[in-house]
């Protein structure tokens, strides 16, 4: 059916779906170089405006729908010198609820945004704004935030500078303690009470200083509908003194995502106290170099236990097929890459742990060894020199789990020699492996690909009777290849590369070795 034959009710639903500020498409490739729109993005506001100019029928339908225009108050596209378009947009919203999103940069957008807060606060439904000023406003500027609001569902208001604050004083009553529709609260730098009436109804929350661990856990007791929580850097979880009760354990049956940034001990202590829903994602970031210190044996034991619990809880639901694993001295990173069929909002699993170089970081591999890794087909393995020993039993046990691994992505050819030199004691490691993909990092962009590191690995796989069939160098600079004619001794091996936007492929064994000289 042609779109011109669709009824107005169906068209209106399509236009309403397009009026979604949380979906910003990157259309930069449709434009000539240096002639794209701001930041190479289109907005739901721009799409709605241009849709209303297609034909008279569509124009009448869209202009007559205040609810559509109320959903597209995108500050990034409202910085015109004159106020004509901003005033016209507000007029088109009528009395509809408002969704306001964007970056406050410059006096024009700043004045418009503050005016919206002052005059339209009662009908703002979603607020997602970052302020880029280097100065803080007086508290009087934020007086609208102290008013009750029956419409507000999502509140995300932050300065881009972490030390800046919105409102001051610990006794401020945000929303006058009256926001019955609020479900999402992401702001930091705004004082509020964890005993506020709107806290128990939240589905999503971000917490930061000045709250501490015991205060947060106490508040979570009443937040039974919580679906995601993010704790920002600086929050301290401490065990109380002798004779004081231990930190409570909280069951959050709807929790799907938990993110913690901060000191390693803070991250683990919080996770220990929480039992989330089955399949809950976790994102731990303890990479603040100012806080790095050697882990105690007690911290390591606690961390291994809690990360094992969370990884098994997650991977029992989301069987991993694509994983990034990075090991450096004192660093452990693992990231479950979402499958294309999963929504971006799906839970994810990511650990980014930094400690002193002397900490036995490899023990964290045990946390993922107990999970079902047999379905893993793609592994991005990043190993730095000295990060782990070839005979490390934690790592060997993990590698033996990868029975379905098909594609191994590396950032250094030295990784191949490391894998070959590992202490393999029984069955063939990764029997399904057929592709090695080399992705050259920026730090290695000037290093030659060393044949002495590739050739032994390829021979080893042939001897195991599980040869590599594809060597993918698409993401490497061909200027660093040098002479790769030794690959001719591996018949059936496909070499792939890219040069100046053109893709090349050579099937080894054709006896035209000149094609392998770069």
N, C-alpha and C positions, 0 to 999 in steps of 0.2 A: 504494500500500500504506500502510495506517495505521501510525503509529509504534509502536502497541501490538503489531503483528505482527512487528516486527523481532526477529531473534535476538539473544541476549546478546552474541555476538561482534561484531555490527555496532554495537549500542548502546555497547559498551565502547569501540570505536574512536571513536565520536562524542564520548563523554564525555572520552576522552583528548585529542582535538583541542581541545575546549573548555578543557582544563586547560593553557592556554598563557599564561604571564604576559607575554609580549611582545605580546599582542594585548589591549589594554584599550579597550573600546568606550566612546564618549561617549554616555551615555544620559540626559544632563541634561534633555532636552526631555520625557522621560516623567514628570517630577516637577513638582510645583507650585513656584512661585518660593520660594526660601529653604528648601525642604524636601528638596533632593536629597541624595544620599550625599556623603561627603567628596570635594571637588574635582570633584563631578558625574561621577564615574566609577564604573563597575562593575569588578570584578576577576574573574579566573578562579577565585579562591578563593570569592568570593561566588556565582558561577554554579554552581560545583561543589557547594557546600553546599546551595543551594536546589534543585538538580537531585536531590540525594539525598533530598529531602523530598517529591517528587512522588507517589510510590507505594512500596509495600513492595518490589516487584520491583526497581525502580531503586535503592532504598536498599540492598538486600542486595548488588546488583552493585557499587555505588560504594564502600560501606564495606568490601567485601572486596578492593578493589584499592588496595594501598598505593602503587603506582606513580603513580596519579592524584593522591593527596594529596601525594606527595612533590614534585610539579611546581608546587604552588600556595602556597608559603610567601611570602605577600605581606605585607611588614611594615606597609604603609600601613593595613591592615585588622586589625592585631593589637595595637592600643593600648588594649584594654579594661582597666579598673581591676583586675579580678581575673585570675588566670592560668589559669582553668579552660579557656577555649577554646584558648589557646596550648598547654597541656599535652595537651588532647584531639587537637588537630591533629597534634602530634608523634607521639602514640600511633598515630594512623591511618596515619602514614607507614611504620610498621614498620621494616624495614631498607632501604627503597627509597632510591635516589639522590635528592638534594634540589636544587630550584631555588629560590634565595632572591633576592627582588627588593624594592626599595622605598627609602623615605627614613627615615633614622634621626633622629627628632625627639622629644625628651623622654626622660625616664629609663626609662619603661616599655619602649619599643621598644629603647632603647639596651641595657638589661640583657638583654633577650631575644636580641638580635642577638649580643652578645658571648658569651652562653651557648651559642648555636648554634655559633659558631666554636670554642669550647673543647671541646664535647662531641660535635659532629657533623661536624667538619672532614673526616674520612675519607670521608664519603659526600656531600659537597656537590659537585654536578655543575656548576651554573651559579650564579655570584654576581654580582649587579648591584645595587650599593648605594651611595647617597650619604649622607654624614654631615653633619649641619647644626650640629654643636656649634661653638662659638666657641673651644674649647680643644682642645689635642692630648692624646691619651692617652699614658701612659708606654709605652715599648717592650715591657714585659712583657705589656701588653694584647694585643699583636699576635703573641705567641709562636706561636699556631697556624699563622700564615702561613709560619713557618720549617720546618714539618713537611712531609715528603713527602706527595704526594697522587696516587693513581692514578685518582681519579674526576673531578677537576676538568677541565672542558672550556672554560669561559668564566670569566674573572676581570675584573671591572669594579668597583673599589672606590676611591672618591674622596671627599675633603672638598668641600663646596660652596664653601669659601673657598680660592682658588687658592694662597695662600701656606702653607697647612697641609700637613703631611707625615705619612705613615704610616710608622713605623720611621725610624731615623736611622743614619748610618754607611754608608760606601761598601763595606764588606766583608760586608754582610749577604747570606746565601745564601737568597734567597726560594725557598720550597718545598723547601728543602734541596737545591736543584738537581736535583729529581726530580719531574717532573710529566708523565709520558708521554702523557696524554690531552689536554693543554692545546692548544687551537686558537685561542682568542681572548684577547687581553690588551689592555685599554684603560686601565689605571690610570696616573695620574701622581702624583708625590709619593711614590712607593715606590721605594727603591733596589734595583736588580737589575743583573746583569751581562749585557751583550750577547753574552757568550760562554757563557751558561748552556746546558745541554744541551737545554732545551725551546724555545729560540729558533728553530732551523731548521724545526721542525714547525708553526709558527704560520701561520694563514690570515689573521688580522686583528690589527693592532697599533697602539697609540697611543704615541708617543714624545714626551718633553719634556726640559727641562733635568734633569740636568747634561750630557746627551749633546750632542755637536756634530756637524756635518756629516760630517767624515771618519770618525768612529766609527760613525755610522749607516750610511753607505755600505759600510763594511767588513763590518758585520753582515749587510747585505742580500745580500751575495754568497752566503750560505748559505741564504737564505730563498726558495727557488725555488718554493714552493707559496703564497706570499703573495698574497692576493686584495684586501686593502685596507690602506692605511697612512694614518695621520693624524699630522702633525707639529704640535705646539702652539707657541704664540708664545714667542719667546726663543731658540730654537735658532739657532746661528750657523753658516753655511756660508762658509768662507773659503778662498781660494786660498793654498796654502802658499807659503813663501818661495822665493827664487831658488835653483834647483838641486834643489828638492824635487819629487817626482813630482806630476803634476796629479791632480785628483780623478778617481776611477775611473768608468767607465761600466758600469751594471748593467742586465742584461736580466732582466725579471721576467715570464715568459710567462703567468702566471695573474692578474696584477694587473688588477682591474676598477674600482677606485676609489682615487684619491689626493687627500688633502686637506692643504693647507699653510696655516698661519696664521703671519704674522710680517712682518718687513721684506721689502720688495719684492725686494731682492737675494737674500735667503735663498730665497724662493719660486722664483725663476727658476733659481738655481744648482742647487737640488735637482732640479727638473724636467728640466734639461739633462742630468743624469747618469742619468736613468731612461728605459728603453724598456719600456713596458707592453704589455699585450695589445691586440689590435684592439678598438676600442670602449670603451677605458678612460675612465671619467669623471674629471673633475678639478674640484676646488673650491679656489680660491685666494682668500685673504682677507688683504689687506695694508692694512687700514683703521685700524690702530693710529695714532691721531693724534700720539702722542708720538714716533713713529719716522718721520713723514713728512718727506721732503726732496726736493729737485728731482732727477729722474732724470738720470744722465749719458747721453751719446750711446751709450756702450758698453752700458749697462744697457737702454736702449730697443731697441737692435739685437738684443741677446740675447733680450729678452722677446718681441719681435715674432716672432722665429724659433721660439722654443720654444712659444709659445701657438698659432702657426699649425700647428705639428706636432701638438699635442694636439687642437686643434679639428678638424682634418681627420681625425685618427685616430678621434675620437668620432663626428662627424657623418656619416662614411662608413658607419657602422653604424646610428646612430639619426638618421634624417632629421628635422630639426626642423620642427614644425608650429606650435608656440606658444613665443614667446620674449619675455623682458623685456629691454629695452635702456634703460639710464639713463646719461645724459651730463651731468656737471656740470663746473665748472671744477676741473681736477685730479682728477676722478673718472671711472672707467669701470666700468660694471657690466653684465654680461650673464648671463642665467640661462635655460637651456633648461627649460621647464615640461613635466613628464611627461605623456604622453598617458594617458587613463583606462585604456587596456588594458595599460599597463605597470605592473609591480609597484613598490611604494615602494622596494624594495631595489635597483632597477635603477640602473645608473650614471647620473650627471647631470653636466651641464657648467655651471660657475658661476665667473665671474671677478669679483672685487670689488677693484678696484685704486684706491688713493688715492696721489696725489703732490702736489707743490706746484702751486698754480694756474697757474704759468707752464709746466709740463711739457706737451708736445704729446700729450695723452692720446688724441687722435683716431686716432693711428697704429694703435691696437689694433683699430680697426674692420677693418683689413686682415686681421687674424687670422681673422675670420669671413666675410670676403668670398669667400675661396677655398673655402668650404664650400658644399654644395648647399642654397641657401636658396630654391630655386624652389618647394618644397612648403610653405613657410611660409604659414599662413592667418591666424594671430592674432599681432599685435605689440603689446606694451605699451610704448609709447615715452614716456620721461620726459626732457624736455630742460629744463635750467635756463637762465636768461638768460645769454648770453655764453659758453655752454659750447662752442659750435662756430659757425663761420661758414657762411652759406648756400651759399657757393661752395666749401666744403671737398670736395676730390675723393675723399677716402677715404669720406666719408659719402654723397656722390652715387652713387658706384660701388655701395655697399652697397644703397641704396634701389632702384637699378635692378634688383637681383637679385630683388626681391620681386614677381615676376610673378603669384603666386597669392594675394597678400595680400587677405583678405576683410574682416577686422575690425581696425580700428586703435583701440587704447585709449590715451587721453591723460589727463593730470592737469591740463592747462592749455590753454585755448583758444588761447593764444599759439603753441602748437605747430603749429596749423593754418596760421597766418599765416607761420610759419617755413617750413613745407613748400611753401607756395605761392610763396614768394620765392626758393626755391632755384634754382640755375642748371641748368635742364633743357635739354640740348642736342640730344637725339634722341628716342627713342620715349617714349610716354606712361608715366609712373611708375605702378606698381601698378594695372594695368588691371582687376583683379578686385575692387577695393575697393568695398564697398557699405555698410559700417556704420562709423560713428564712435561710439565709446563713451567718454563722459566720466566719469571717476571722480575726484571732488573730494577732494583731500588735506586733512588737518586744518588745514594752514597756509592753505588757500584757502577754508575753509568759510564765511568771511564776505565773500568777494568775489563781486560780481555777474558773471553770464555776459555777456561783452561781445559784443553783436551785430556790432560793427565787425570782430571777429576771426573770427566764424563766416561771415558773409555772403559776403565775398570768396572764401573757400575753396570754399563750395558753388557759387558762380557759376563758379569756375575749373573745377571738376569737370564742370559742365554744358557749358561751352565745349569741354572735351576729349571730350565725348560719353561720358563715364563718370561719370554723376551718382551722388551718394550717395543711397541709398534709405532708410536708417535712421539717425536721430540718437537715440542711446540715452543719456538723462540719468537713468536709474534710480538711479544712485548719487550723485546731486547733490541738494542741498537745494532744494526748489521755492521757498523763500523768496528764493533768490538768482536766480531766473529773470528776473523783471521782465517786460517786454513782448517777446514773441517773435513778434508778428504778422508780422514780415518773412518768416518761414518760409512764409507763405501763397503767396509768389511762387515756391515750388519744388513744383509739383504732383507728387504721387506720393511725396513724402518722408514717412516715418512718424516721428513724434516719440513717444518713450516716456519715461515718468517714473513716479515712485513718491511717494506722499504719505500719511503716517501708515499705512503698511502696505498701502495700496490702489494697484494698478497702473493707470496710465492710458495711452491711446494715441490719437493724432490723426493722420489722414491729410490732409496739407496739400493745398490746392486745393478743399476742400469749401465754401469761402466762408462759414465760420462762425469768423471770426478771434477772436471773443470767447473761444474755447477756448484761445487762445494767450496770454491775459493772465493772469499768475500773481501 
